[in-house]
Amino acid sequence: MGRYLIALLPLAFFAIIVATAGKMLWEQGVDGVDASTIPSALIGTRAPALALAPLDGSNLPALTTAAIAGKLTVVNVFASWCIPCREEHPLLKELAKDPRINLVAINYKDRSDNALRFLGELGNPYKAIGIDPDGKAAIDWGVYGIPESYLVAPDGTILYKKVGPFDAQSIRNDLMPQIDKALKAG
């Protein structure tokens, strides 16, 4: 009898995998769940403290908690070597024109001269930039990979997280409704 149970273990394991895959497909197809969405444990919690040195040569202030306090802020994590960061940059420049939003950046594991060249070439939409050469701040913020962006309420609560680059659709359908909701609540 024991040998039969041991022989059935691979079949049971396979059934669990099939059931899990079926559940995911059902949620995607019927419930409209986006499998690429990565949940963040930080949503609804206080944003990690910021005390990052400024990007030398940018003529912008350092990225500190004081730089975002009391303002509806988008914190964008970028690097000059990040191709998707380059792709989303024109959209960030447009977003920065919205006077309701404070757009700031964490420059992640980048050389300052490369970051300055990136911003010189593409334009600088940020009101403050902090450098994170060793990635410690990114760890505190729960960054999976870059680019990533966070919407932080004036009281310091993280309201929204975007993993990957913004595109026109994600700004229109995801970020802007979160901004409108935060402004109505505030």
Summary of the structure (lengths in Angstrom):
residues: 186
radius of gyration: 20.6
end to end distance: 66.1
largest distance: 75.9
contacts: 529
relative contact order: 0.17
helix: 43%
strand: 19%
